[in-house]
Amino acid sequence: MGLERYRRRHGHSLIHMRAVQITRFGGPEVLDVVEVPDPVPGDGQQLYDVSTAGLNFADTHHAVS
């Protein structure tokens, strides 16, 4: 289901989406759930609506700058 279709179906407009950010080194306790602006695809890009995603243990060992 596309993002616009989801918005129409659920009767509201999402302004932000929830995301997990890793901003420092550490274990699972450093995973922060934050609200970020909805992504906007650029030319030649496609936006996918992902309702769930997996996280591997190794992902907790990579800090994103």
C-alpha positions as CSV (number, residue, x, y, z in Angstrom):
1,M,0.0,0.0,0.0
2,G,1.5,3.4,-1.0
3,L,2.0,6.1,1.5
4,E,-0.7,8.4,0.0
5,R,-3.2,5.5,-0.1
6,Y,-2.4,4.7,3.5
7,R,-3.1,8.3,4.5
8,R,-6.4,8.3,2.7
9,R,-7.4,4.9,4.0
10,H,-6.7,5.8,7.6
11,G,-8.2,9.3,7.4
12,H,-5.3,11.3,8.4
13,S,-2.1,12.9,7.1
14,L,1.1,11.7,8.6
15,I,3.5,14.6,9.1
16,H,6.3,12.5,10.6
17,M,7.3,8.9,10.7
18,R,8.9,7.0,13.5
19,A,12.4,5.8,13.0
20,V,15.2,4.2,15.0
21,Q,18.4,6.1,15.1
22,I,21.8,5.0,16.2
23,T,23.8,8.1,17.1
24,R,26.4,6.6,19.5
25,F,28.2,3.3,20.2
26,G,26.7,0.9,22.6
27,G,24.2,-1.9,23.0
28,P,20.5,-1.9,22.3
29,E,20.0,0.8,24.9
30,V,21.4,3.4,22.5
31,L,18.7,2.8,19.9
32,D,16.5,5.9,19.9
33,V,13.0,6.0,18.6
34,V,12.5,9.4,17.1
35,E,10.1,11.2,14.8
36,V,11.5,12.4,11.5
37,P,10.0,14.2,8.5
38,D,8.4,12.0,5.9
39,P,11.0,11.2,3.2
40,V,10.6,12.7,-0.2
41,P,12.0,10.6,-3.2
42,G,14.3,12.3,-5.6
43,D,14.3,12.0,-9.4
44,G,14.5,8.3,-10.4
45,Q,13.9,7.1,-6.9
46,Q,10.9,5.2,-5.5
47,L,9.4,5.6,-2.0
48,Y,8.3,2.4,-0.3
49,D,5.9,2.1,2.7
50,V,7.6,-0.2,5.2
51,S,5.5,-1.0,8.2
52,T,7.9,-3.3,9.9
53,A,11.6,-4.1,9.5
54,G,14.2,-6.3,11.2
55,L,17.3,-5.3,13.0
56,N,20.3,-7.6,13.4
57,F,22.6,-7.7,16.4
58,A,25.5,-6.4,14.2
59,D,23.4,-3.3,13.4
60,T,23.7,-2.2,17.0
61,H,27.5,-1.9,16.5
62,H,27.4,0.7,13.8
63,A,27.1,4.4,14.6
64,V,25.6,6.7,12.1
65,S,27.0,10.2,11.8
